[in-house]
Amino acid sequence: MAESSNRAFKYGILTRGEFRVLLILPSRDPSAEIHCHLLKDTFEAAEPYVALSYMWGSVVLKEQIIVNDTPFPVGKNLSNALRRMRQPEVAQRIWADAICINQSDIGEKNIQVAQMRNIYSRADRVAIWLG
Protein backbone atom coordinates (compact mmCIF):
# COMPACT_ATOMS: atom_id res chain seq x y z
CA MET A 1 0.00 0.00 0.00
CA ALA A 2 1.29 3.45 -0.86
CA GLU A 3 2.14 5.93 1.85
CA SER A 4 -0.49 8.41 2.99
CA SER A 5 -0.72 11.59 1.02
CA ASN A 6 -2.18 15.01 1.73
CA ARG A 7 -3.33 15.27 -1.86
CA ALA A 8 -7.08 14.79 -2.10
CA PHE A 9 -8.51 13.33 -5.27
CA LYS A 10 -10.30 15.95 -7.38
CA TYR A 11 -13.05 14.97 -9.79
CA GLY A 12 -13.55 16.88 -13.02
CA ILE A 13 -17.02 18.19 -13.75
CA LEU A 14 -19.27 16.06 -15.92
CA THR A 15 -21.43 17.68 -18.58
CA ARG A 16 -24.81 16.41 -19.74
CA GLY A 17 -24.60 12.89 -21.15
CA GLU A 18 -21.15 12.17 -19.70
CA PHE A 19 -20.09 9.50 -17.26
CA ARG A 20 -16.73 8.25 -15.99
CA VAL A 21 -14.99 4.96 -16.70
CA LEU A 22 -12.04 3.57 -14.76
CA LEU A 23 -9.09 2.37 -16.85
CA ILE A 24 -7.30 -0.26 -14.75
CA LEU A 25 -3.67 -0.50 -15.77
CA PRO A 26 -2.30 -4.02 -16.28
CA SER A 27 -0.01 -5.84 -13.87
CA ARG A 28 1.50 -9.32 -13.88
CA ASP A 29 1.65 -9.25 -10.07
CA PRO A 30 -1.82 -9.99 -8.62
CA SER A 31 -0.82 -8.47 -5.28
CA ALA A 32 0.52 -5.22 -6.79
CA GLU A 33 -1.16 -1.95 -5.91
CA ILE A 34 -3.95 -1.04 -8.32
CA HIS A 35 -3.16 1.89 -10.61
CA CYS A 36 -5.80 3.38 -12.86
CA HIS A 37 -7.02 6.47 -14.68
CA LEU A 38 -10.49 7.96 -14.50
CA LEU A 39 -11.75 8.90 -17.97
CA LYS A 40 -14.83 10.76 -19.17
CA ASP A 41 -17.04 9.12 -21.77
CA THR A 42 -20.42 9.72 -23.42
CA PHE A 43 -23.21 7.27 -24.09
CA GLU A 44 -23.05 8.02 -27.81
CA ALA A 45 -19.30 7.42 -28.20
CA ALA A 46 -18.37 5.11 -25.34
CA GLU A 47 -15.69 2.53 -25.98
CA PRO A 48 -16.50 -0.95 -24.62
CA TYR A 49 -16.47 -1.19 -20.83
CA VAL A 50 -17.54 -3.60 -18.10
CA ALA A 51 -20.10 -2.39 -15.56
CA LEU A 52 -19.26 -3.83 -12.16
CA SER A 53 -22.02 -4.71 -9.72
CA TYR A 54 -20.75 -5.55 -6.25
CA MET A 55 -21.60 -5.37 -2.57
CA TRP A 56 -20.12 -2.24 -1.00
CA GLY A 57 -19.32 -4.05 2.25
CA SER A 58 -17.90 -2.41 5.37
CA VAL A 59 -17.13 1.30 5.14
CA VAL A 60 -14.47 0.77 7.81
CA LEU A 61 -12.39 -1.77 5.87
CA LYS A 62 -10.61 0.38 3.29
CA GLU A 63 -7.76 -0.19 0.90
CA GLN A 64 -5.95 2.38 -1.16
CA ILE A 65 -5.70 2.34 -4.92
CA ILE A 66 -4.06 4.96 -7.13
CA VAL A 67 -6.36 6.95 -9.43
CA ASN A 68 -4.79 9.55 -11.74
CA ASP A 69 -1.57 9.32 -9.67
CA THR A 70 -3.48 10.17 -6.48
CA PRO A 71 -4.24 7.85 -3.53
CA PHE A 72 -7.93 6.92 -3.47
CA PRO A 73 -9.53 4.89 -0.64
CA VAL A 74 -12.02 2.19 -1.65
CA GLY A 75 -13.79 -0.58 0.20
CA LYS A 76 -11.92 -3.85 0.53
CA ASN A 77 -14.57 -5.70 -1.49
CA LEU A 78 -14.23 -3.28 -4.42
CA SER A 79 -10.45 -3.45 -4.22
CA ASN A 80 -10.63 -7.24 -4.39
CA ALA A 81 -12.98 -7.09 -7.40
CA LEU A 82 -10.70 -4.67 -9.27
CA ARG A 83 -7.67 -6.79 -8.46
CA ARG A 84 -9.44 -9.88 -9.85
CA MET A 85 -10.57 -8.05 -13.01
CA ARG A 86 -7.14 -6.55 -13.70
CA GLN A 87 -5.37 -8.23 -16.61
CA PRO A 88 -1.62 -8.93 -16.86
CA GLU A 89 -1.08 -7.18 -20.21
CA VAL A 90 -4.15 -5.20 -21.27
CA ALA A 91 -5.80 -2.21 -19.56
CA GLN A 92 -9.43 -2.81 -18.57
CA ARG A 93 -12.26 -0.26 -18.80
CA ILE A 94 -14.53 -0.69 -15.78
CA TRP A 95 -17.48 1.29 -14.44
CA ALA A 96 -17.77 1.06 -10.64
CA ASP A 97 -20.13 3.48 -8.91
CA ALA A 98 -18.01 4.16 -5.81
CA ILE A 99 -15.19 5.52 -7.97
CA CYS A 100 -16.85 6.69 -11.18
CA ILE A 101 -19.47 8.79 -9.37
CA ASN A 102 -18.26 11.62 -7.13
CA GLN A 103 -19.85 10.41 -3.89
CA SER A 104 -19.24 13.82 -2.25
CA ASP A 105 -21.25 15.76 -4.85
CA ILE A 106 -24.97 15.21 -4.20
CA GLY A 107 -26.00 16.91 -7.46
CA GLU A 108 -23.72 14.74 -9.57
CA LYS A 109 -24.64 11.66 -7.58
CA ASN A 110 -28.37 12.23 -8.23
CA ILE A 111 -27.80 12.71 -11.98
CA GLN A 112 -25.49 9.70 -12.31
CA VAL A 113 -27.74 7.39 -10.26
CA ALA A 114 -30.61 8.36 -12.59
CA GLN A 115 -28.40 7.26 -15.53
CA MET A 116 -27.41 3.90 -14.05
CA ARG A 117 -29.90 2.05 -16.25
CA ASN A 118 -28.12 3.47 -19.32
CA ILE A 119 -24.70 2.77 -17.81
CA TYR A 120 -25.51 -0.90 -17.21
CA SER A 121 -27.51 -1.47 -20.41
CA ARG A 122 -24.82 0.04 -22.65
CA ALA A 123 -21.96 -1.84 -21.03
CA ASP A 124 -20.23 -4.45 -23.14
CA ARG A 125 -20.57 -6.81 -20.17
CA VAL A 126 -21.82 -6.69 -16.59
CA ALA A 127 -19.66 -8.37 -13.95
CA ILE A 128 -21.10 -9.33 -10.58
CA TRP A 129 -18.72 -9.60 -7.63
CA LEU A 130 -20.04 -11.24 -4.47
CA GLY A 131 -16.75 -11.17 -2.61
N, CA, C and O atoms as a DFTB+ gen file, in Angstrom:
524 C
 N C O
     1  1       0.842      -1.175       0.000
     2  2       0.000       0.000       0.000
     3  2       0.887       1.238       0.000
     4  3       1.899       1.286       0.700
     5  1       0.507       2.226      -0.778
     6  2       1.292       3.454      -0.863
     7  2       1.182       4.240       0.439
     8  3       0.242       4.065       1.214
     9  1       2.157       5.101       0.655
    10  2       2.143       5.931       1.850
    11  2       0.997       6.928       1.772
    12  3       0.510       7.253       0.689
    13  1       0.571       7.410       2.946
    14  2      -0.490       8.407       2.986
    15  2      -0.048       9.670       2.278
    16  3       1.138       9.994       2.223
    17  1      -1.015      10.365       1.744
    18  2      -0.723      11.594       1.023
    19  2      -1.721      12.658       1.435
    20  3      -2.870      12.351       1.752
    21  1      -1.285      13.905       1.431
    22  2      -2.184      15.007       1.733
    23  2      -2.991      15.423       0.511
    24  3      -3.945      16.193       0.621
    25  1      -2.605      14.914      -0.645
    26  2      -3.330      15.270      -1.861
    27  2      -4.684      14.580      -1.864
    28  3      -4.765      13.358      -1.746
    29  1      -5.739      15.356      -1.998
    30  2      -7.077      14.786      -2.096
    31  2      -7.422      14.623      -3.571
    32  3      -7.058      15.456      -4.401
    33  1      -8.120      13.553      -3.882
    34  2      -8.512      13.326      -5.265
    35  2      -9.534      14.380      -5.675
    36  3     -10.455      14.685      -4.918
    37  1      -9.370      14.933      -6.870
    38  2     -10.297      15.949      -7.381
    39  2     -10.956      15.423      -8.650
    40  3     -10.285      15.065      -9.618
    41  1     -12.273      15.386      -8.622
    42  2     -13.045      14.973      -9.788
    43  2     -13.211      16.148     -10.738
    44  3     -13.375      17.286     -10.299
    45  1     -13.169      15.878     -12.034
    46  2     -13.546      16.875     -13.019
    47  2     -15.064      16.930     -13.106
    48  3     -15.753      15.990     -12.710
    49  1     -15.570      18.024     -13.619
    50  2     -17.018      18.195     -13.749
    51  2     -17.514      17.439     -14.977
    52  3     -16.900      17.481     -16.043
    53  1     -18.636      16.751     -14.805
    54  2     -19.269      16.061     -15.924
    55  2     -20.307      16.972     -16.561
    56  3     -21.028      17.686     -15.864
    57  1     -20.380      16.944     -17.881
    58  2     -21.432      17.677     -18.577
    59  2     -22.559      16.703     -18.911
    60  3     -22.432      15.496     -18.706
    61  1     -23.638      17.231     -19.415
    62  2     -24.813      16.413     -19.736
    63  2     -24.424      15.252     -20.668
    64  3     -23.739      15.453     -21.670
    65  1     -24.866      14.059     -20.325
    66  2     -24.601      12.888     -21.153
    67  2     -23.248      12.240     -20.926
    68  3     -22.910      11.270     -21.605
    69  1     -22.462      12.756     -19.983
    70  2     -21.150      12.168     -19.703
    71  2     -21.208      11.271     -18.467
    72  3     -22.048      11.448     -17.584
    73  1     -20.311      10.326     -18.433
    74  2     -20.089       9.497     -17.257
    75  2     -18.608       9.134     -17.234
    76  3     -17.897       9.344     -18.217
    77  1     -18.149       8.594     -16.121
    78  2     -16.732       8.248     -15.993
    79  2     -16.539       6.738     -16.091
    80  3     -17.404       5.953     -15.703
    81  1     -15.389       6.358     -16.616
    82  2     -14.987       4.957     -16.696
    83  2     -13.576       4.854     -16.126
    84  3     -12.731       5.716     -16.371
    85  1     -13.337       3.812     -15.377
    86  2     -12.037       3.570     -14.764
    87  2     -11.204       2.690     -15.690
    88  3     -11.638       1.605     -16.076
    89  1     -10.021       3.153     -16.041
    90  2      -9.094       2.368     -16.851
    91  2      -8.075       1.740     -15.902
    92  3      -7.186       2.426     -15.398
    93  1      -8.206       0.436     -15.659
    94  2      -7.296      -0.262     -14.750
    95  2      -6.059      -0.670     -15.533
    96  3      -6.142      -1.402     -16.519
    97  1      -4.918      -0.187     -15.083
    98  2      -3.668      -0.500     -15.766
    99  2      -3.256      -1.943     -15.477
   100  3      -3.485      -2.442     -14.375
   101  1      -2.657      -2.607     -16.447
   102  2      -2.303      -4.024     -16.276
   103  2      -1.160      -4.227     -15.283
   104  3      -0.356      -3.329     -15.029
   105  1      -1.119      -5.435     -14.735
   106  2      -0.008      -5.842     -13.869
   107  2       0.076      -7.363     -13.876
   108  3      -0.940      -8.055     -13.816
   109  1       1.289      -7.863     -13.950
   110  2       1.499      -9.319     -13.885
   111  2       1.488      -9.819     -12.435
   112  3       1.360     -11.018     -12.187
   113  1       1.623      -8.895     -11.488
   114  2       1.655      -9.255     -10.066
   115  2       0.259      -9.051      -9.471
   116  3      -0.169      -7.909      -9.306
   117  1      -0.462     -10.132      -9.143
   118  2      -1.821      -9.986      -8.621
   119  2      -1.894      -9.230      -7.297
   120  3      -2.948      -8.696      -6.955
   121  1      -0.804      -9.177      -6.555
   122  2      -0.823      -8.468      -5.276
   123  2      -0.362      -7.014      -5.398
   124  3      -0.368      -6.280      -4.409
   125  1       0.033      -6.596      -6.591
   126  2       0.517      -5.220      -6.790
   127  2      -0.606      -4.212      -6.564
   128  3      -1.781      -4.492      -6.806
   129  1      -0.211      -3.040      -6.097
   130  2      -1.162      -1.952      -5.908
   131  2      -1.882      -1.664      -7.225
   132  3      -1.291      -1.757      -8.301
   133  1      -3.148      -1.319      -7.128
   134  2      -3.952      -1.039      -8.317
   135  2      -3.723       0.402      -8.750
   136  3      -3.895       1.335      -7.966
   137  1      -3.333       0.571     -10.009
   138  2      -3.158       1.892     -10.608
   139  2      -4.154       2.028     -11.745
   140  3      -4.317       1.113     -12.552
   141  1      -4.819       3.175     -11.806
   142  2      -5.803       3.381     -12.856
   143  2      -5.972       4.865     -13.171
   144  3      -5.478       5.738     -12.458
   145  1      -6.680       5.111     -14.253
   146  2      -7.017       6.467     -14.680
   147  2      -8.529       6.565     -14.768
   148  3      -9.201       5.615     -15.170
   149  1      -9.056       7.714     -14.392
   150  2     -10.486       7.958     -14.502
   151  2     -10.714       8.789     -15.757
   152  3     -10.176       9.888     -15.887
   153  1     -11.508       8.264     -16.676
   154  2     -11.753       8.900     -17.971
   155  2     -13.210       9.305     -18.101
   156  3     -14.093       8.667     -17.527
   157  1     -13.458      10.363     -18.854
   158  2     -14.831      10.757     -19.173
   159  2     -15.238      10.083     -20.471
   160  3     -14.420       9.893     -21.371
   161  1     -16.508       9.726     -20.555
   162  2     -17.044       9.120     -21.767
   163  2     -18.465       9.622     -21.963
   164  3     -19.048      10.216     -21.056
   165  1     -19.023       9.386     -23.139
   166  2     -20.420       9.724     -23.417
   167  2     -21.138       8.459     -23.858
   168  3     -20.511       7.516     -24.342
   169  1     -22.444       8.443     -23.691
   170  2     -23.209       7.266     -24.092
   171  2     -23.146       7.054     -25.599
   172  3     -23.170       5.915     -26.065
   173  1     -23.066       8.131     -26.357
   174  2     -23.050       8.025     -27.814
   175  2     -21.723       7.493     -28.347
   176  3     -21.701       6.835     -29.387
   177  1     -20.626       7.763     -27.661
   178  2     -19.303       7.419     -28.201
   179  2     -18.474       6.537     -27.265
   180  3     -17.254       6.458     -27.409
   181  1     -19.114       5.891     -26.330
   182  2     -18.367       5.105     -25.338
   183  2     -17.667       3.909     -25.967
   184  3     -18.254       3.161     -26.749
   185  1     -16.401       3.748     -25.609
   186  2     -15.686       2.525     -25.978
   187  2     -16.198       1.410     -25.064
   188  3     -16.766       1.696     -24.010
   189  1     -16.007       0.148     -25.450
   190  2     -16.503      -0.954     -24.616
   191  2     -15.968      -0.873     -23.181
   192  3     -14.803      -0.551     -22.948
   193  1     -16.845      -1.170     -22.244
   194  2     -16.475      -1.194     -20.832
   195  2     -17.296      -2.264     -20.128
   196  3     -18.314      -2.728     -20.642
   197  1     -16.835      -2.646     -18.944
   198  2     -17.540      -3.604     -18.103
   199  2     -18.148      -2.834     -16.939
   200  3     -17.442      -2.110     -16.237
   201  1     -19.453      -2.985     -16.729
   202  2     -20.104      -2.390     -15.563
   203  2     -19.995      -3.399     -14.423
   204  3     -20.376      -4.561     -14.569
   205  1     -19.481      -2.951     -13.309
   206  2     -19.255      -3.827     -12.161
   207  2     -20.353      -3.626     -11.127
   208  3     -20.577      -2.513     -10.651
   209  1     -21.031      -4.708     -10.788
   210  2     -22.018      -4.707      -9.717
   211  2     -21.409      -5.495      -8.563
   212  3     -20.940      -6.618      -8.752
   213  1     -21.415      -4.913      -7.381
   214  2     -20.752      -5.551      -6.246
   215  2     -21.391      -5.071      -4.957
   216  3     -22.110      -4.072      -4.949
   217  1     -21.132      -5.774      -3.876
   218  2     -21.603      -5.369      -2.567
   219  2     -20.582      -4.405      -1.965
   220  3     -19.395      -4.723      -1.890
   221  1     -21.041      -3.229      -1.537
   222  2     -20.117      -2.236      -0.996
   223  2     -19.352      -2.761       0.208
   224  3     -18.158      -2.492       0.341
   225  1     -20.011      -3.503       1.083
   226  2     -19.322      -4.046       2.255
   227  2     -19.083      -2.985       3.316
   228  3     -19.693      -1.917       3.289
   229  1     -18.202      -3.285       4.238
   230  2     -17.903      -2.410       5.368
   231  2     -17.252      -1.109       4.905
   232  3     -16.334      -1.113       4.084
   233  1     -17.747       0.005       5.450
   234  2     -17.126       1.297       5.137
   235  2     -15.855       1.498       5.959
   236  3     -15.069       2.404       5.678
   237  1     -15.655       0.665       6.962
   238  2     -14.472       0.772       7.811
   239  2     -13.268       0.099       7.151
   240  3     -12.151       0.610       7.230
   241  1     -13.490      -1.035       6.507
   242  2     -12.393      -1.767       5.871
   243  2     -12.069      -1.129       4.531
   244  3     -12.770      -1.348       3.543
   245  1     -11.006      -0.342       4.502
   246  2     -10.615       0.383       3.290
   247  2      -9.247      -0.070       2.813
   248  3      -8.391      -0.468       3.603
   249  1      -9.065      -0.002       1.511
   250  2      -7.757      -0.192       0.900
   251  2      -7.525       1.000      -0.010
   252  3      -8.467       1.683      -0.412
   253  1      -6.292       1.236      -0.321
   254  2      -5.949       2.380      -1.159
   255  2      -5.557       1.904      -2.550
   256  3      -4.752       0.985      -2.707
   257  1      -6.141       2.546      -3.553
   258  2      -5.702       2.344      -4.924
   259  2      -5.166       3.689      -5.406
   260  3      -5.289       4.692      -4.703
   261  1      -4.580       3.717      -6.580
   262  2      -4.058       4.963      -7.133
   263  2      -4.887       5.310      -8.366
   264  3      -4.933       4.547      -9.331
   265  1      -5.539       6.465      -8.320
   266  2      -6.358       6.946      -9.432
   267  2      -5.768       8.270      -9.907
   268  3      -5.648       9.214      -9.126
   269  1      -5.402       8.340     -11.177
   270  2      -4.786       9.554     -11.738
   271  2      -3.603      10.013     -10.887
   272  3      -3.446      11.205     -10.621
   273  1      -2.781       9.068     -10.467
   274  2      -1.573       9.323      -9.670
   275  2      -1.861       9.867      -8.278
   276  3      -0.981      10.454      -7.647
   277  1      -3.084       9.678      -7.794
   278  2      -3.478      10.174      -6.481
   279  2      -4.046       9.023      -5.653
   280  3      -4.849       8.245      -6.168
   281  1      -3.651       8.892      -4.384
   282  2      -4.237       7.851      -3.534
   283  2      -5.752       8.027      -3.426
   284  3      -6.252       9.146      -3.309
   285  1      -6.469       6.908      -3.467
   286  2      -7.928       6.924      -3.469
   287  2      -8.406       5.739      -2.628
   288  3      -8.181       4.590      -3.010
   289  1      -9.066       5.997      -1.480
   290  2      -9.525       4.886      -0.641
   291  2     -10.796       4.249      -1.210
   292  3     -11.721       4.948      -1.623
   293  1     -10.826       2.928      -1.225
   294  2     -12.019       2.191      -1.654
   295  2     -12.270       1.067      -0.655
   296  3     -11.372       0.681       0.094
   297  1     -13.471       0.556      -0.648
   298  2     -13.789      -0.583       0.201
   299  2     -12.978      -1.807      -0.199
   300  3     -12.604      -1.976      -1.359
   301  1     -12.719      -2.645       0.775
   302  2     -11.921      -3.851       0.532
   303  2     -12.570      -4.742      -0.526
   304  3     -11.866      -5.324      -1.352
   305  1     -13.886      -4.858      -0.515
   306  2     -14.574      -5.703      -1.488
   307  2     -14.379      -5.175      -2.911
   308  3     -14.158      -5.958      -3.835
   309  1     -14.459      -3.866      -3.089
   310  2     -14.233      -3.279      -4.416
   311  2     -12.778      -3.463      -4.837
   312  3     -12.501      -3.797      -5.989
   313  1     -11.864      -3.249      -3.921
   314  2     -10.447      -3.446      -4.222
   315  2     -10.191      -4.879      -4.690
   316  3      -9.464      -5.103      -5.658
   317  1     -10.791      -5.840      -3.999
   318  2     -10.629      -7.243      -4.390
   319  2     -11.210      -7.508      -5.779
   320  3     -10.617      -8.245      -6.566
   321  1     -12.360      -6.915      -6.083
   322  2     -12.979      -7.092      -7.401
   323  2     -12.087      -6.507      -8.492
   324  3     -11.876      -7.142      -9.526
   325  1     -11.565      -5.306      -8.273
   326  2     -10.697      -4.669      -9.270
   327  2      -9.415      -5.476      -9.472
   328  3      -8.930      -5.626     -10.593
   329  1      -8.884      -5.984      -8.381
   330  2      -7.665      -6.792      -8.462
   331  2      -7.928      -8.055      -9.290
   332  3      -7.081      -8.466     -10.083
   333  1      -9.088      -8.662      -9.107
   334  2      -9.441      -9.880      -9.847
   335  2      -9.691      -9.578     -11.326
   336  3      -9.382     -10.402     -12.187
   337  1     -10.245      -8.406     -11.624
   338  2     -10.569      -8.048     -13.008
   339  2      -9.355      -7.531     -13.777
   340  3      -9.342      -7.539     -15.008
   341  1      -8.344      -7.084     -13.048
   342  2      -7.144      -6.554     -13.701
   343  2      -6.470      -7.650     -14.520
   344  3      -6.359      -8.794     -14.078
   345  1      -6.028      -7.289     -15.705
   346  2      -5.372      -8.227     -16.615
   347  2      -3.852      -8.037     -16.558
   348  3      -3.385      -6.963     -16.182
   349  1      -3.079      -9.056     -16.923
   350  2      -1.621      -8.934     -16.862
   351  2      -1.021      -8.048     -17.953
   352  3       0.057      -7.487     -17.758
   353  1      -1.696      -7.909     -19.096
   354  2      -1.076      -7.177     -20.208
   355  2      -1.949      -6.111     -20.851
   356  3      -1.440      -5.273     -21.594
   357  1      -3.237      -6.121     -20.586
   358  2      -4.150      -5.202     -21.270
   359  2      -4.923      -4.385     -20.236
   360  3      -5.433      -4.939     -19.262
   361  1      -5.010      -3.072     -20.443
   362  2      -5.796      -2.213     -19.557
   363  2      -7.276      -2.569     -19.695
   364  3      -7.739      -2.924     -20.779
   365  1      -8.009      -2.470     -18.596
   366  2      -9.432      -2.811     -18.569
   367  2     -10.258      -1.573     -18.267
   368  3      -9.938      -0.813     -17.353
   369  1     -11.324      -1.372     -19.035
   370  2     -12.256      -0.260     -18.800
   371  2     -13.419      -0.782     -17.962
   372  3     -14.175      -1.655     -18.389
   373  1     -13.544      -0.223     -16.750
   374  2     -14.533      -0.688     -15.778
   375  2     -15.356       0.504     -15.292
   376  3     -14.817       1.590     -15.078
   377  1     -16.658       0.299     -15.120
   378  2     -17.481       1.294     -14.442
   379  2     -17.824       0.716     -13.070
   380  3     -18.414      -0.360     -12.971
   381  1     -17.449       1.440     -12.016
   382  2     -17.771       1.064     -10.638
   383  2     -18.266       2.323      -9.934
   384  3     -17.543       3.316      -9.848
   385  1     -19.482       2.282      -9.437
   386  2     -20.128       3.484      -8.913
   387  2     -19.339       4.215      -7.837
   388  3     -19.299       5.445      -7.846
   389  1     -18.713       3.501      -6.916
   390  2     -18.012       4.159      -5.806
   391  2     -16.854       5.029      -6.264
   392  3     -16.454       5.956      -5.559
   393  1     -16.309       4.737      -7.448
   394  2     -15.188       5.518      -7.974
   395  2     -15.643       6.439      -9.098
   396  3     -15.235       7.599      -9.155
   397  1     -16.475       5.937      -9.981
   398  2     -16.852       6.693     -11.180
   399  2     -17.860       7.799     -10.905
   400  3     -18.003       8.718     -11.711
   401  1     -18.553       7.723      -9.793
   402  2     -19.466       8.788      -9.372
   403  2     -18.817       9.509      -8.196
   404  3     -18.355       8.867      -7.252
   405  1     -18.781      10.833      -8.248
   406  2     -18.258      11.620      -7.134
   407  2     -19.250      11.514      -5.982
   408  3     -20.282      12.185      -5.983
   409  1     -18.938      10.676      -5.004
   410  2     -19.850      10.409      -3.894
   411  2     -20.015      11.612      -2.963
   412  3     -20.926      11.625      -2.135
   413  1     -19.154      12.617      -3.086
   414  2     -19.241      13.820      -2.248
   415  2     -20.073      14.919      -2.888
   416  3     -20.348      15.931      -2.244
   417  1     -20.477      14.744      -4.130
   418  2     -21.245      15.760      -4.855
   419  2     -22.668      15.238      -5.042
   420  3     -22.930      14.432      -5.936
   421  1     -23.588      15.706      -4.188
   422  2     -24.966      15.207      -4.201
   423  2     -25.637      15.447      -5.550
   424  3     -26.362      14.581      -6.040
   425  1     -25.407      16.613      -6.158
   426  2     -26.005      16.908      -7.464
   427  2     -25.552      15.916      -8.522
   428  3     -26.370      15.355      -9.251
   429  1     -24.238      15.703      -8.601
   430  2     -23.721      14.736      -9.574
   431  2     -24.227      13.337      -9.261
   432  3     -24.622      12.592     -10.157
   433  1     -24.211      12.993      -7.991
   434  2     -24.643      11.657      -7.581
   435  2     -26.088      11.402      -8.029
   436  3     -26.395      10.332      -8.556
   437  1     -26.965      12.374      -7.824
   438  2     -28.366      12.226      -8.232
   439  2     -28.495      12.037      -9.739
   440  3     -29.265      11.191     -10.194
   441  1     -27.748      12.815     -10.515
   442  2     -27.797      12.711     -11.983
   443  2     -27.249      11.360     -12.436
   444  3     -27.855      10.697     -13.278
   445  1     -26.114      10.952     -11.888
   446  2     -25.488       9.697     -12.309
   447  2     -26.314       8.477     -11.890
   448  3     -26.420       7.514     -12.650
   449  1     -26.894       8.508     -10.699
   450  2     -27.742       7.392     -10.260
   451  2     -28.945       7.266     -11.195
   452  3     -29.373       6.155     -11.508
   453  1     -29.487       8.397     -11.639
   454  2     -30.609       8.359     -12.587
   455  2     -30.191       7.768     -13.935
   456  3     -31.042       7.283     -14.681
   457  1     -28.902       7.800     -14.256
   458  2     -28.397       7.264     -15.527
   459  2     -27.893       5.823     -15.410
   460  3     -27.420       5.257     -16.395
   461  1     -27.988       5.233     -14.238
   462  2     -27.414       3.898     -14.047
   463  2     -28.033       2.850     -14.971
   464  3     -27.349       1.912     -15.379
   465  1     -29.296       2.994     -15.302
   466  2     -29.902       2.048     -16.250
   467  2     -29.162       2.101     -17.585
   468  3     -28.846       1.062     -18.166
   469  1     -28.886       3.316     -18.073
   470  2     -28.121       3.468     -19.316
   471  2     -26.704       2.925     -19.165
   472  3     -26.190       2.259     -20.063
   473  1     -26.082       3.209     -18.038
   474  2     -24.704       2.769     -17.814
   475  2     -24.617       1.245     -17.876
   476  3     -23.729       0.696     -18.528
   477  1     -25.532       0.570     -17.203
   478  2     -25.510      -0.898     -17.209
   479  2     -25.964      -1.470     -18.553
   480  3     -25.372      -2.435     -19.038
   481  1     -26.990      -0.899     -19.157
   482  2     -27.509      -1.473     -20.406
   483  2     -26.569      -1.255     -21.589
   484  3     -26.593      -2.035     -22.541
   485  1     -25.750      -0.220     -21.548
   486  2     -24.822       0.045     -22.654
   487  2     -23.435      -0.557     -22.441
   488  3     -22.562      -0.455     -23.303
   489  1     -23.248      -1.179     -21.293
   490  2     -21.962      -1.838     -21.026
   491  2     -21.790      -3.025     -21.963
   492  3     -22.759      -3.681     -22.345
   493  1     -20.551      -3.287     -22.321
   494  2     -20.227      -4.452     -23.138
   495  2     -20.564      -5.731     -22.369
   496  3     -21.085      -6.696     -22.928
   497  1     -20.254      -5.707     -21.077
   498  2     -20.567      -6.815     -20.172
   499  2     -20.884      -6.242     -18.802
   500  3     -20.495      -5.119     -18.481
   501  1     -21.597      -7.026     -17.994
   502  2     -21.816      -6.685     -16.592
   503  2     -21.181      -7.797     -15.765
   504  3     -21.481      -8.975     -15.956
   505  1     -20.307      -7.413     -14.853
   506  2     -19.661      -8.374     -13.954
   507  2     -20.281      -8.219     -12.572
   508  3     -20.513      -7.104     -12.103
   509  1     -20.543      -9.338     -11.934
   510  2     -21.103      -9.332     -10.584
   511  2     -20.061      -9.924      -9.647
   512  3     -19.575     -11.035      -9.858
   513  1     -19.724      -9.161      -8.602
   514  2     -18.721      -9.601      -7.630
   515  2     -19.407      -9.756      -6.278
   516  3     -19.926      -8.789      -5.720
   517  1     -19.404     -10.975      -5.760
   518  2     -20.040     -11.242      -4.473
   519  2     -19.047     -11.256      -3.319
   520  3     -19.437     -11.281      -2.151
   521  1     -17.772     -11.239      -3.653
   522  2     -16.752     -11.175      -2.606
   523  2     -16.048     -12.467      -2.380
   524  3     -15.165     -12.548      -1.526
